[in-house]
């Protein structure tokens, strides 16, 4: 049995060789490497689509591949996907925080990412079969919006996208879901998870972290909560479970955070006190979850857990999502 401590068991275990990737590993000069999307290829290779911030402060993506998902990374020697502002003006200030979903119906990977436009961050979609050539579909949610991911299959007839719009500083930032028949026209917008209020760890601003994981009990969601204080922001992770057939319905949501900045590489960096996962992979046992997260906006780290333990924890400690306003 893993060590448990009532409400606060250790659900994610940091890998001893953390951080597993940083700018020091990169084949070309850059500032930082963080917030990577993750997926498994058909041959079992782990692929990370890493956000690389250059020395101007603009980001692009670069692929790193590894057979064990831990070390011996084979990193593309040049940027894999650069912003293309001449054709996609919304990428003017770069592309950030990719989330990867394998979509069986399309037989393609969908990459949903933040395109940093002059009007603010927005959500863009690209499809790929091989992470070498990319089919850009452009901006699918206007600014200000980020932290988006596509569900791997249609819900009824429609595709489903989770995302996080922000209307203005006077209103809270919640996680939403929208539906589309064609990946282009989006509607039926609904709030899935509300930011809580007051002193909560996830008050005022939350966002989806990796793409939701489909389980027999529902869509397992790892989301981040941003605690704003006089000392700055604190990014921590919580869990929720959404109904399989009606994902806008939150069945359970934890009250406490389950993973937060503790180690030096999470506490200190370009933006300290940040753990920010954009991808997971599931091991061959169908249960071990590998959580790849950006640490302090500076490097990439790995923590592992068990999907069953996360679900059991939610069943013991979760409450239905409610608006805490
Ligand atoms: C969020 C995103 C992330 C970043 C985090 C902490 O708003 O922009 O890319 O990791 O802030 O700086």
Boltz pocket constraint, residues with backbone or C-beta under 6 A from the ligand:
constraints:
  - pocket:
      binder: B
      contacts: [[A, 35], [A, 96], [A, 97], [A, 235], [A, 271], [A, 274], [A, 276], [A, 294], [A, 297]]
      max_distance: 6.0
